[in-house]
């Protein structure tokens, strides 16, 4: 997840007599704070590419990058019929970012807003939080392992960390991915792909220290007999507290320790990967400034996170372009958030995929996914999930066919049938057409239907109140539905310029709301809202000279949400104000011998709902290649002053200027 929410006074204060209109207008916003507090959304750290790869890819090489997220099989970025942006290892290294959310700022088709020292709200195409939860319509994968949590159908960003130096690329798709990736891939998919152990041989020491955090990573890789390689690593992070608009410190510092490994074997047409991680973290929880003094609540303790995961994957290349893959992973997480709740979650996931050899003009891929979870929650007098102990399963089958209509037109038809315990079976179809106008010029269009299935937050959450619950979530909700239409162009108009543009229209239905029951005694969740979003995304790269490259990106979004007949959640449509109407960024990368200089100028429009002003900020990094195996860099962020990025909390975090020095040494 990604936002820290304090508990409003009105949630636990004694009730005062209210008129009907006051009840309707006044109950929903305080409850939003209580619900988001129950999920305690947060975020974490990392850094990227081979230290001995200091050159930039040419525009032709960028277009030829092989990606897998759009069609679940390797294809050139230039041929992908989707709005996809690739963050390369070189991009990560040159950004100076020290955490995964900060790296994701490089993608112009994402909105990344920091809400605390470790909290982030990250989304694509809007819906960056609503009355019931933090962002929950973006699917995130790390080496094929989904980090979606069934607690609120989103991502706990503070539980996700990778060694950025080991990241090969990050594929960021804005738009639906339900056919290939399942429910909750509504507005986007982030696929983080790390390098094979064969590409990380030898040792690496990466360390940084600055005004905001300090971290150190030690990694070693070696051979495992014929055709095998491994790497092991250990990592430590110490993050300092942030401050509010007045400059007063906020207690949201934290530390994190993590270790892991990866092993790869390759023989003939077979590839086998085994990887795992274990981590432990402690984070301060900012004291809520609005708790009722009439309630005897225990003091906030440090939030404790721990977990371990293990992933295995086998790929076999068959004759004439066919392939098989089998992946399994186990993910264990533990979150202790005193005094609100404690959660232990175990997830077991099994995936099988078969790409058939081309049959004439047809290229068919199909697969199955079986997923099981066991969630155990220790409830408190303030937040409760009933039942506290829950077993869930998700089963799905998908198939997608890409048909070549001549040499320049490809049509893709696909669908997934997925079953979950809350809403039963969901149908997720999509249709795409790609037309190669000329070499290096692709026009594409798509129509998709996807859903965000209910989570435990939607179905099982109870907030104590009178009588007997302030919130009673025992009334079943339906899935939130999105129907999306897209038209895009990707091409290279000149040898020095490449561009990508997309226009999209999304119709939302059955969006979740907080409804007051007819007796005006408690709240329930419902599906009382519809919505519409129209937008535009564009980015491009211009090679000004052999040593100087400019990159730019722009997004525009117009959202409108409205209540359906019978809904009384007057606050719900205000969620459209959590998303900026436009963003833009401009990056400059310059090489001179063993020195490179990078500048990044970003602008984000105002957030209307929480009165977060627009801001423009400048980041800079200079790197020196001291020796072939040693790079030293100095980075500075937010050079144009302090600014807020997200609202909804009692104490708003202001993000100020920071400096950081980093060293990467391979040996």
N, C-alpha and C positions, 0 to 999 in steps of 0.2 A: 504494500500500500504506500501511502505517501504523505498524509497530512496529520499534523498533531492538532487535536481539537480540545479546547477546554470546555468544561461543563458549565453551561449558563445557569445563573441563579434560579431562573424560573422553573427549571426541571425539578429541583428538589425543595424549593421553597413552598411554604403553605399556600394553598389556593385561596385567592380572593374572589369574591363574586364578580362574574363577568357577564357582559351581554353576549348574545349569540355571535354578533359580528366580531367582538373582541376575541372570543374563543377561536373562531375560524382563523383570524389573522395572526393570533399570538402564539398558538401552540406549536405550529409546524416548525418555525425557525429554531426555537430552543431544542426541539427534539433532534434536529439535524446534527447539532453539536453532540448530543448524547450518543447518537448512532455512530458518528464518525469516531468518537472517542473509543467506542467499543472495538473499533478496528485498528486504531493507532497506526496509521500508515507512516512508513519511514523509508530511508534510503542509505546506500553505502558506497565503497571505494574501489579503485584500480588504475592501470596505464599501458602503452602499445608499440609496435613493429620492431623488426630486426634492426639492431643498432648499426649493422654494417650495410643496410640498404638505405642510403641517404638520398638517392635520386628520386625524382617524381616520375610516375607513369605518364607516357604521352597520352594525348587525347584518344588516339587509336587504341592504345593498350587499355585505357579505362573502359572504352566501349566493348572490348573483348574480354573483360573480366567475366569468369564463369560464375553464375549465381544459381541457387537452387530453390529459393523461397517462393518464386512465382508459380512454377509448374512441378515442383518436387522432383526435378531432374535437371542436370546441368544444362545451362543455356547461356548465350552471350547476353550481357546486360543490354546491349544495343537491340536485341531481338525480343526483350521481355515486354509483354502486353499488359503492363501495370505501372502504376506510379511508384517506382522503386528508386531509392537513393542508396548508394553504397559508400559507407565510411571505410576507407582503406587503413591499413596499418600505418602507412606514412602520415595520413591525416591525423590519426590519434597521437602519434609521437610529436608531430609539429604543433598540435593544439596546446600542449602543456597541461592538459587536463589530468587530474589525479583521482578521478572517480568515474564510474560508469555513467551516471546521470549527466555529468559534465561533458563527457564524450558525446552523448546523444544530442547535445546542443548543436553539434556540427550538421545534423540532418535538418534541412530547412522545412521538411514536411512533418516535423514534430514540434509540439509545444512543451517545453521543459520549464517548470516553475519551481523554485526552491521555497519551501515553507518553513524550514527549521534547519538546524545544523545537519541533520541527517534525513530530513523529510523532503520529498519531491512529489509533485503532481505532474505526470507525464502522459500526454495524449496525442492523438492525431485527429484532425478534422473535427475538433470540438469535443464536447461532452467531458470536459476536464474536471469532473466532479459534479455532484448534484445533491439533492436533499438527503439521500439515503446513504451515500458512500462516496469515497474518493474515486478517481478514474477507474472504470471497470470494463472498458470496451477495447482494450489493447492487449494482444497476446505477445508474450515475451518468451523466447527460447534461448537456452545456452547449450550449444552443441547438441541440439535435438531434445533437450530436457525442458519441458514446459515449467516455468516458475510461477504459473497461475496458482492462486490459493483458493480452494472452495469456500473459505470463510467469507470472502466478499467479492469473489470473481475478479480480482485484480492482482497486483504485484506488491509485495512488501519489499520496497527497494533497499531497505537497510539490511536485508538478508541476502542480497545479491552482490557478489564481488568476483572479479576475475583478475588475473595478472594481465594488465593491459599490454605488456611487452609480448605476450603470447597470442594476442588476438590477430587473426589473419584478415578478417573483414567483418563488418556489421551490415546486414542487409535490412533496410528500413522500408517497409511497404506501407503506404498510406492508402486506406481503402479496405474493403472486406476480403477476408481470406478463409471464410467458413468452409468452403468445399474441401480444401486441402488440410486445414488445420483445426476445424471444428468450431463449436459454439465459443463465444467470447472473442473470436477474431473478427470483431465488428468494424472497427474504424482503422485497424492497422495491425501489422505483425512486425516485431523486431526479432531478427534471427542473428544471434551472436555466435560466430564460428571461430574457434581457436585453431592454431596451427598444429600439424602433425608433430609427434615427438621426434620424428626424423629431421625436422627443420629446426629443432631447438637443442642441438647437441652442444656439449661444453657447459660452461657455467656463466651465470649472469648475476650481478649485484646491481640492483636498482634502488636508489634511496632519494628521498626528497625531504626538505624541511622548509617551512614557511610560516606566515602569520596565521594561517587557518588550520593547518594540519601538518603532521610529519608521518612518513611511512617508509618502510624498508621491505624489500623482497629479495630472497636468495633462491636461485633456481639452478638445478644441475640436470643435465641430460647425458645419456650414454646408450650403448648398443645392448641389445638382448639377443645374442646369437645371430643366426642367419635370418635376415629379413625383419628383425625386431628392434625397436628403439623405445626408450622411456625418458620421462623427465619427472622430477619431484621438486616441490617448492614449499617454502614457508614465507608467510607474509604477516606484518604487524602494522597497525594504523593507530594513531592517536590524533583525535580531532578535537579542536577547542570550541568553546561556546560561541554563539552568535550574540547579537545585540538588537535592541529595538530602535525605533525611530529617534528616541532621545539619547541613544548611545549607551543605555544601561544594559548590562550583560544579562543574557537569558541562559538558564541552566539546561543546556542541551548538548553538552560535550559527550564524547564517547571514545571507547577503545575497541579494537577488534583484532583477533588473532585467527589466522587461517592457514591450513596446510592442505596439500593435495598432490595428485600424481596423474600421469597419463602414459599409457603404453600403446604402441601401434605395431601391428605385424602385417606384412604384405607378402603374398606368395601367389604367383601366377595371376589368376583373376580374382583372388580373395583378399579382402582387407578386414582386419579385426581391430577394434579399438576398445580399450578399457580405461575408464577415468573415474576419479573420485575426489571428494573434497570434504573437509571437516572444519568447522568454525565455531568460535565463541565470541560474543560481543556483549558489551555493557554500555548503556546509554542513559544519560540523565533525562528525566521527564520534567519539562517546564511546569512549575506550579500553576494550576489554574487560578486565574485572578477573580473568577466570578462564582466560586462555590458558596453555597448558602452557609451562613454561620450558624444556622439553626440545626444543621445536620452534623452529627459527630462522625466525620469521615477520617480514616487513618491517613497519615501523610503519604505522599507519593514516594515510592522507592525507585531505584534504578530499574530500567527496563532491561531484561536479560534475554539474549538470543543465543541459541545454539542449534547446531544441526549437522547432518552428514548426508551425502548422496553418493550413489554409485551407478554408473552408466556403462553399458556394454552395447556395441554395435558391430554387426557383421554385414559386409557388402560383397556380393559376387557378381562379376560381369559374365554374362552368358553370350552365346553366339549371336551375331547379327544385331548388336545393339541392345539386346534384352538385359535385364538385371534383376537381382533380388536383394532385399535388405531386411534385416531383423534387428530390432532395437528393444532393449529393456532397461528400465532404470528404477531405482528405489530412492526415495527422498524422505528424510526424517527431519522435522523441524520442531523446535520448542521455543515458545514465546511466553515470558513471564512479565506481566504488566501490572504491578501492584498499584492501587488496590482494585483494579477493574476486573481482570480475568487472567487466567493462565491457559495456554493451549499447547497440546501435543498433537502433531499431525504426521501420519505415515501415508505415503502415496506409493503405489506400485503401478507401473505403466508398461504395457507391451504393445509394440507396433510392428506390423508386417507390411511390406510393400513389394509389388511386382510390376515392373515395366516390361511390357511385351515387346517382342521384336516388331518393327513396323510391318503392318499388313496393308500393302498398297499405299494409299494416301493417309492411312490412319496410324497414329501412335497412341497407344492406350496404356495408362497407368492406373492401378487399383490397389487398395490396401484396406486393412482392418486395424482398429485401435481398441484395446481393452484397458480400462483404467479403474483402479480401486483405491479408496481412501478410508482411513479410520481416524476420526477426529475426536479428541477428548478435551473437554473444556472444564476447568474449575471455575465455577461461577462465583459471583460476589453479590452483596446486597444492592449494588449499583447497576450491574450489567449481568444478564443471564441469557444463555442459549439453551433451549429446551427442545429435544433431549440433550443433555450435556455430552453424551457418548453416542456417536453416530457413524454408521458404516454407509458409504456411498459407492456407486459404480456408474461408469459411463461406457457404453459400447457403441462403436460406429463402424460404418462401411462406406468407402468412397470409391468413385471411379471417375476418370477424366480422359477424354479423347481429343487429341489434336489432329485436325484434318487439314491436309494441304490441298488448296484449290488452285492448282497451277503453281507457278514458281514464286509468286509474290503475295499470295493471300493464304492466311491460316485461320481456321475457325476452331475454337476450343469450346467444348460442352462438357460440363461436369456436375456432379451432385454428391452430397453426403447425406446419409441417414444416420442420425445420432440419437441415442436413447439415454435419458438421465432420470433419476429417481423423482424429481420434482414435477416435471411437465411431460414426461413420457418421450415420445419420438418427435424429433425436429428434422425438417427437410431443408437442406441448404444447397440450392442450385446456383450455377453461374454460367454465363455465356460470354465469350470474348471473340473478337475478330481483330486480326492484325494484318495490315496492308503495307508492304514494303514499296513505298512510292518510287524510290530509287536507292542506290547504294547509300547507306548511312542516313536514311530517312524513313521512319516508321510512324504510321498513323494507326491508332488502335481505339477500340471502343469496348465497353463491357456493361453487363447488367447482372446484378447479383441480389440474392436474398440471404440474409444471415440473422442470427439472433444472439442475444445475451441471456443465457439461462439463469434462473434464480440461484442465489447462493444461500448459505446459512444465515447471513445477515438479513436477507429478504424473508426467509421462511421460519427461522427458529429464534429470533432475537426477542427478548422481553426486557423492558425497562420498568422496574418497580415503580408503582405509583398508586393512586387511589381512583376508583376501586376496580380490580386489585392491581391493574397494570396501567402505567401511563402509556405504554406501547404494548400491544398484543399482536404478534406476528403469526398467530396460528391460522389466519385466513390466507389461503393459498393464492399466490400471485402467478401470473403467466409470464412467459418469456418476453423480453423487449425485442421488437422486430425492427430491422432496418432493410429497406429496399434501396439499392444504390445504383446510379447510372453514371458512367464515366466516359469521357472522350479525351484522348491524349495524343501527344506528338513527342517523339524523341529523335534527335538527329544531329548531324554535324554540317551546318550550312557552309562553313569554310574549314580549311585545314587547321585554323587556330581557335575555332569556336565550336562548342557543343552545347546543346540546350535540351531541356525537357519541360513540357508544359502539360497540365491536366486541368480540366474543368469537371466538376462533379455536382450531382444533385442527390440528396438523401431524404427519403421519407421515413420517419420514425413512427411507430405505433406501440401502444401498450407500455409506454414509459412509466416507470414506477413513481408513485406518489404516496404521500402520507395523508390518510383520510381520517376524519373525525367520525366516529360511529353515530348513528341517529340519536342516541341518548346523550351525546356530548359528554361521555364519561371516560373514553380512552381513544387511542389512535390505533389504526391498522395500516398496513401497506396495501396499496392497490395498483392498478394499471390505468390510471385516469388521465394520462397526458399523451398528446401527439406532438410531433415536431417536424421541422423541415430545415435542411441546411443546404445552402448553395455556396460553392467555393471555387477557388482558383489556386493552383500551385505551379510554381515555375522556378527553375534553377538552371545555371549554366556555368561553364568554365571557359575562360579566355586566356590563351597562351600569348601574353603580350610580347615577351621576348623569350629567348632560350632559357633565361634564368629567372623570369618573373611570370607568375601565374596569378590571375584574378578569378575568384569564384563568387557567385552571387545567388541569392535565393529570396523568394517572395511568396507569401500566402495571403489570401483574402478569404474571409468567412462571414457569411450572414446566416445566423440561426434565428428561428422563431419557434417558440414552444407555446402550446395552448392546452387548456383543460378540456376534456371531453365532458359531455353532459353527465351530471351526477357527481362529479368530483368537487370537493371543497378545499383542496390544497392550493390556496391562493399564492403560496410562496414558491411552488414548484417551477412555474415558468421563468422565475428569476434566474434559474440555473444557466440560462443562455448567457447571462452576464459574467460567467466565470471564464469565458473564452475571449481572447483578444480578437478584434475584427480584422487585424492585419499584423503581420510580422515581416521583417526583412533583415537580411544579413549580407555583409560584404567581407570577403577574406582575401588577403594578399599574402602570397608566399614568394620569397625572394632568396635565391641561392648565390653565394659568393665564395668560391673556393671551399674552405672547410667551415664556413659560417652560413647559417640560414636565419632569416628574419621573417616572422609571421605576425600579421595584424588581423584582428577580427572585430568588426563593428556590427553590433546587433541592435535592433529596435523592436519593441513589443508594445502594441497599443494598450490602452487602459482596459481594466476589468471593471465593468459597470456595476456588477452586483455588490462587490465589497469595496468599491471606491478605491481601487488600486491604480495609481496614476500610471500613465505611459512612461516608458523609460528607454533610453539609448545608452549603451555601454560599449567600452572599448577594451579588448584584451590584447596583450602583446607577448611574444616569446622570441628570445634569441638563443640559438644553440651553436655550440662550438665543438667541432670534431677534433679533440685534442690529440688523439692517436686513432689508428684504425679501429681499436676496440673500446675507445673511451669517448663518451659524449657528455658535455656539461651544458646545462641550459638554465636560463633565468626567465621566469614567467610572471606577468602581472595581470590581474584581472580587475574588472570594474573600475577602470581608470577615470571614468567620467563622474564618479561620485556614488553615493549610497542610493539604494532604491529597494522597494518592496516588489515581490513577484507574485504573491498569492495572498488571498485574504481568508476570512472565515474563522480566525483564531482570536482569542481575547488579547493576546500579545502578538502583534505583527512583527515578523522578522524583517529587518533591513539588511540587505546584502551590500557590504562595503568593499572598498579596494583591498586587495591582498597580493602578496608577493610570495614566490616559491622558487627555490633553487633545487635542481635535480641532477643526479649523476647516474649514468648507466655504463656499466663496465662488463664486457664479455671477456672471459678468460678460459 
